[in-house]
Amino acid sequence: MKKKYALEEHERRFLCTLPDSLPTSFRKIHDLYLDSTRLRLREVFSSSGSLIERKLTQKVQERGKIFVTNTYLDSKEFQKLSAIEGNHLRKNRYTIERTGNVWAVDVFRGHLEGLILAEFEAGSEEEIYEIDLPEFVVEEVTHDDFFTGGHLVKINRLELEKKIAQPGSSYNSGQSLRD
């Protein structure tokens, strides 16, 4: 189904270990997931603290496909919307080139400290399965809603630790998820 203003997103998501070398620059992402909606407010800063962008995002899943709509906001619009109740999620996003592809590696902060997820986006459904996985990838979680931002923002530390310790999970970040 084609959406007039939304873009179809083709991505795969993985639990991973921290790559051997991280770039010195990264983006600091502050998300506010608005209660009882499919909406997220996002502020993105450079590693030096300069504002890059503010946006309102809606992700809609229909028939196994994900559609994303972004609206870019000025400071007044962002301030008004950020007064809406919601849950915060913070992470540092590193852009890393491996296996001929560009990966977004998210290192979570706060109550999710120690969780590292990597994503790969492609132009088509076929293209996302034609990639070689880098050495830091441990376990695919693309179809596990537990590891979506909208769910992660609602869980506590104990729930995360239980999920990762479940039988069948091959995740071992090499670092403790404990504070």
C-alpha positions in Angstrom: 0.0 0.0 0.0 1.5 3.3 -1.0 1.3 6.2 1.4 1.2 9.7 -0.1 3.4 11.4 2.5 5.1 8.5 4.2 8.2 6.7 3.1 8.5 2.9 3.3 11.4 1.9 5.5 13.5 -1.1 4.7 15.9 -1.9 7.6 17.3 -4.7 9.7 18.1 -4.4 13.3 20.7 -6.3 15.4 21.9 -6.7 18.9 25.7 -6.2 18.7 28.9 -5.7 20.6 30.7 -2.5 20.6 32.8 -2.3 17.4 36.5 -2.3 17.8 36.9 1.3 16.7 34.3 4.0 16.9 34.4 7.3 15.1 35.2 10.3 17.3 32.2 12.1 16.1 28.7 10.9 16.7 25.1 12.1 17.1 23.4 12.5 20.5 19.8 11.5 20.1 17.1 12.6 22.6 13.7 11.0 21.9 10.4 11.7 23.6 7.8 9.0 22.8 4.5 10.6 23.2 2.1 8.6 25.5 -0.6 6.6 23.8 0.5 7.6 20.3 2.8 6.3 17.5 4.6 9.7 17.6 8.2 10.5 18.6 9.8 13.9 19.1 13.5 13.8 18.4 16.3 16.2 19.0 19.7 15.4 17.4 22.9 17.0 18.5 26.5 16.7 17.2 29.0 15.1 19.6 30.2 18.7 20.4 26.6 19.6 21.4 25.5 21.7 18.4 21.8 21.2 17.4 21.5 19.4 14.1 17.7 18.9 13.9 14.4 18.6 15.6 11.5 16.5 14.2 8.3 14.8 14.9 8.1 11.2 13.5 5.3 8.8 13.1 6.1 5.1 12.3 3.2 3.0 11.1 3.3 -0.7 10.6 0.8 -2.2 8.1 0.9 -5.7 6.7 4.5 -6.2 7.8 5.7 -3.0 6.2 6.9 0.1 8.1 6.0 3.6 6.9 7.7 6.7 8.3 6.6 10.3 8.2 8.9 13.1 9.4 8.0 16.7 10.1 10.9 19.0 10.8 10.3 21.5 13.6 11.6 24.9 14.7 12.4 25.6 18.3 8.9 27.0 19.2 7.1 24.1 17.6 9.4 21.6 19.4 9.0 23.4 22.7 5.2 23.2 22.5 5.1 19.6 21.5 7.7 18.6 24.1 5.2 19.6 26.8 3.1 16.5 26.0 3.6 13.6 28.4 5.8 10.8 27.3 8.9 8.7 27.9 12.5 9.6 27.2 15.1 7.6 25.4 18.7 8.7 25.0 21.4 7.2 22.8 24.6 8.0 20.9 24.5 7.1 17.3 27.7 6.2 15.4 27.8 5.9 11.7 30.2 3.1 10.7 31.1 1.7 7.3 31.6 -2.1 7.3 31.2 -4.8 4.7 30.7 -2.1 2.1 27.6 -0.7 3.9 26.8 2.1 6.2 25.6 1.0 9.7 24.0 3.1 12.4 25.3 1.8 15.8 23.2 3.0 18.7 24.9 3.0 22.2 22.1 3.5 24.7 22.4 5.7 27.8 20.4 6.0 31.0 18.4 2.9 32.1 19.4 1.1 28.9 23.1 1.6 29.4 25.1 -1.3 27.9 22.5 -2.0 25.2 24.0 -1.7 21.7 21.9 -2.0 18.6 22.9 -1.7 15.0 20.7 -0.9 12.0 21.2 -1.2 8.3 18.8 0.6 5.9 18.5 -0.2 2.2 16.4 1.0 -0.7 14.4 -2.2 -1.1 13.2 -5.3 0.7 15.5 -7.5 -1.4 18.5 -5.3 -0.8 18.4 -5.6 3.0 19.1 -9.3 2.7 21.9 -9.0 0.3 24.5 -7.8 2.8 27.4 -9.3 4.6 27.1 -8.8 8.4 30.0 -7.1 10.2 32.0 -8.7 13.0 30.1 -6.8 15.7 26.7 -8.2 14.9 25.5 -10.9 17.4 21.8 -11.5 16.9 19.1 -10.2 14.5 16.1 -8.6 16.3 14.4 -7.0 13.3 11.1 -8.7 13.9 11.3 -8.6 17.7 9.1 -5.6 18.8 10.9 -5.7 22.2 13.8 -3.9 20.6 11.9 -1.1 19.0 12.3 2.4 20.5 8.6 2.6 21.3 8.9 -0.5 23.5 12.4 0.0 24.9 11.3 3.4 26.2 8.7 1.7 28.4 10.8 -1.0 30.0 12.9 -1.0 33.1 16.4 -2.3 33.6 15.3 -5.7 35.0 13.1 -6.4 32.0 16.0 -5.7 29.6 18.3 -8.0 31.6 15.7 -10.8 31.6 15.1 -10.5 27.8 18.8 -10.7 27.0 19.4 -13.6 29.4 16.5 -15.7 27.9 17.4 -19.1 26.5 18.0 -18.9 22.8 19.5 -15.4 23.0 23.1 -15.4 21.8 23.6 -11.8 23.0 26.7 -11.1 25.1 27.8 -7.6 24.8 31.1 -8.3 26.5 30.1 -5.6 29.1 27.7 -5.7 31.9 24.2 -4.3 31.6 24.4 -3.3 35.2 24.9 0.3 36.2 
